[in-house]
Amino acid sequence: MSAVRGLRKLSRVALRGASSRDLPDAIEHVAKVHRAHHPGADLRPLRRAYVLAESSHRGQTRKSGEPYITHPLAVTLLLAQLGAETTTLTASLLHDTVEDTAVTLDQVRREFGEQVCYLVDGVTKLEKVDYGSAAEPETFRKMLLATGNDVRVMAIKLADRLHNMRTLGVMRREKQVRIAKVTRDVLIPLAERLGIQALKSELEDLVFAVLHPEEHARTRELIQEHNARPDPLTAFAAQVRRTLREAGIAAEVLIRPRHTVSVHRLRLKRGQLGDCDFARLLVLVEEDADCYAVLGELHTCFAPLVSQFKDFIAVPKFNLYQSLHTAIADQDGRVAEVLVRTRRMHRVAETGVIALGDPHASAAAEARDATERAGAPAGAGPQERTDPTRPGWLSRLLEWQSHAPDPNTFWQELRDELAQDLEITVYCAVPGAEGSGGSALPLPAGATCVDAAYARLGEAGHRCIGARVNGRLAALTTVLRDGDSLQLFLEPGQGSPSGPSPEWLAHVRTPSARLAIREWLSAHGQPTPDRQNPGQDPDQQDPDRQPAGQPQPAAEVPAGSTAPATGAAPRPAVRTARTRRRERTAQQPAGHDRYAENVPVVPGRPGAPVRLARCCTPVPTDAVTGFPVRGGAVTVHRESCQSVARMASDGRLTLPVRWEQGAVGCRVTLRAEAFGRPRLLADLTETIAAHGAAVVAADVEPPREQRVRHTYTLQLPDASELPALMRAMLRVPGVYDVTRSARPVAD
């Protein structure tokens, strides 16, 4: 039974009856589940916490009419099934007592100790009577600060929100939507970052059902239709078991169904789903080496899809996730996606930081080991806690929040920070700075040299005037990639810095950099670009906004920038490029996109500025639709773009759009994925030229695992020639995929 289904079954135990006779049976069930993970656990604190919680909440009921104690019991059952230790379960039973009853933190501290008190305090909401409209953002700020010292605070909060989302149907529709949006924007990303997949998956499905009921119903119908038919993965799994058994590899092969949102995303990505797309094969082994042995047998005995292989064991994800991903085809051409991992990796993949247990206990053990190795007596000296569950994203979040005293600013910056889907590590050096030998610097995907400057130097980032990436001079707006080597150049330390350019705000991804730049510009009387109102719903943001983690257009970051390493900053070059673009834009007729080659027209809105969305880069002949945005402009998306379905379901006004193509053709960005080889660049550019297209800009990423990515911005004489050009590029030896540049779809 999967963890998610197990959680649902267990939580119903706490809800099966409202009589006081049934409720002690529920806490005994919690104890039984807890002992399955921790056979030697002391259950006395758990039972004492239940007695206090039951007596304190006695007489209180939930909106559904059930006794209130059913809620902390259900939350505790969730965490017990995930393998949380006794302290977490004790605090989860008490998590609403201080907020909703006469129990005080001092009482919790006296009866259960400092750690339980800290966890209960961390998840206790701030009163609206004291904080007004700022109560919710300030409550999350308080929880995040507490999570910085103990990640178990957020584990309890996530389990609490999951049970509340399960029982959300008794609320008014508008309250359901408000809670679901906060869950989507803040809590689901936090669950992802903490690696608690079992909670994240069900939260996603519940939010999907509330915010997009029609799409949810359609996806559930597809799943039910699939489940009514024989599953071809059953025979596929049997073949894999037989193959591994004959190879002498001890492994368990399971069929792992996709959850509802995963099926929905895959349908949007592929258009139509096959019978093997509703689930994946999961292979569990004992040792790391067995994972690669399984991979070798699968790739030998089945036809592998090389482009689908990913090794998250050698390079784990930033949220502790480890696994091998591949896809194989059988003799009948059916393709199955396969996950290969050890049982320990599987526990961490499902429960993330919860699987690591008590961070304080592990730190104390490390400190004891360190003192013993040094010959010092045990317990001598301070034992600083080095929590392995405090990753770079959490450290960044805790750092910048101290510079955002305004709750609305904090709330919006938090959502922006959590919207970053990935994390990278760059190795950053600063001439003349202490310890500047290229120390590791964690950043969100899509971060630029400017973000790195402020993350590495704080306010001294104002003095940054240049950068070198992987040994080559680069513009400060260059988007960094995982593993890049970065060298920053600074103005002399004497005197006031020349300061940041307002245009940096268009390129930074981290709230700490954005806040520091805005503070400096405001203090020096310089205007700052308009920004989305802090309190505005993210669903109402400009759909043309640059996606997180996407490289900026080539014109904004000139390849092979020749800005001097010291002295003049590369910023003037960026300004000049922008000025040239503004001059070109000024020459265009009103209502056209910034590229004069593409001429979309909105009937009934003559003169309205029209922009092509960067998330899907529509070109003439594409079926398109428009959405009005701030300032009277209209943003045009391809009808197949994910943003269209999301904004339309949220009630955004749609506008008809038609193309009026001029004689100058169109401009489009293509991405070619290939295996690295000599003359690949020459062969691709020759193919492009042979089809009459001109290369406006090109970017070749450094090879990674013998693979290379080429991105071309091309000028085509006729948009109808685009399919033929893409097919020709795909025929170039070594090229295995050619796509239109678009926002990546989460798996």
Secondary structure, 3 states (H helix, E strand, C coil): CCHHHHHHHHHHHHHCCCCCCCHHHHHHHHHHHHHHHCCCCCCHHHHHHHHHHHHHHCCCECCCCCECCHHHHHHHHHHHHCCCCHHHHHHHHCCCHHHHCCCCHHHHHHHHCHHHHHHHHHHCCCCHHHHHHHHHHHHHHHHHHHHHHCCHHHHHHHHHHHHHHHCHHHCCHHHHHHHHHHHHHHHHHHHHHCCCHHHHHHHHHHHHHHHCHHHHHHHHHHHHHHHCCCCHHHHHHHHHHHHHHHCCCCCEEEEEECCHHHHHHHHHHHCCCCCCCCEEEEEEECCHHHHHHHHHHHHHHCEECHHHCEECCCCCCCCCCCCEEEEEECCCCCEEEEEEEEHHHHHHHHHHHHHHCCHHHHHHHHHHHHHHHCCCCCCCCCCCCCCCCCCHHHHHHHHHHCCCCCHHHHHHHHHHHHCCCCEEEEEEECCCCCCCCCEEEEEECCCEHHHHHHHHHHHHHHHEEEEEECCEEECCCCECCCCCEEEEEECCCCCCCCCCCHHHHHCCCCHHHHHHHHHHHHHCCCCCCCCCCCCCCHHHCCCCCCCCCCCCCCCCCCCCCCCCCCCCCCHHHHHHHHHHHHHHHHCCCCCCCCCCCCCEECCCCCCCCEEECCCCCCCCCCCEEEEECHHHCEEEEECCCHHHHHHHHCCCCCEECEECCCCCCEEEEEEEEEECCCCHHHHHHHHHHHCCCEEEEEEECCCECCEEEEEEEEEECCHHHHHHHHHHHHCCCCEEEEEECCCCCCC
